[in-house]
């Protein structure tokens, strides 16, 4: 998954956790430029609706610290997810289960 295969300057590396796969997949995530209506600033926003559906969380969870290694990350990770996964009858996510199975404890479906 080399940077030379990047489709455009509007694409960034992402990790997709498919429901039915046994492991996560690296993807190129398209991030279109948008203009803020209030202050007219420009920013890039990922197109995640086609991957997550219409009910995904549009404000990402930001991860900037690794509590296991007890250090700041060199880059901020933004995590987008569907908000209704626990109440709408969604299937358990196999790729999430696979990466969390190595650590003892109970995790969300």
Secondary structure as UniProt FT lines:
FT   HELIX           3..5
FT   TURN            9..10
FT   STRAND          11..16
FT   STRAND          25..35
FT   TURN            37..39
FT   STRAND          42..46
FT   HELIX           49..52
FT   TURN            54..55
FT   STRAND          61..66
FT   TURN            67..70
FT   STRAND          71..79
FT   TURN            83..87
FT   HELIX           94..100
FT   TURN            101..102
//
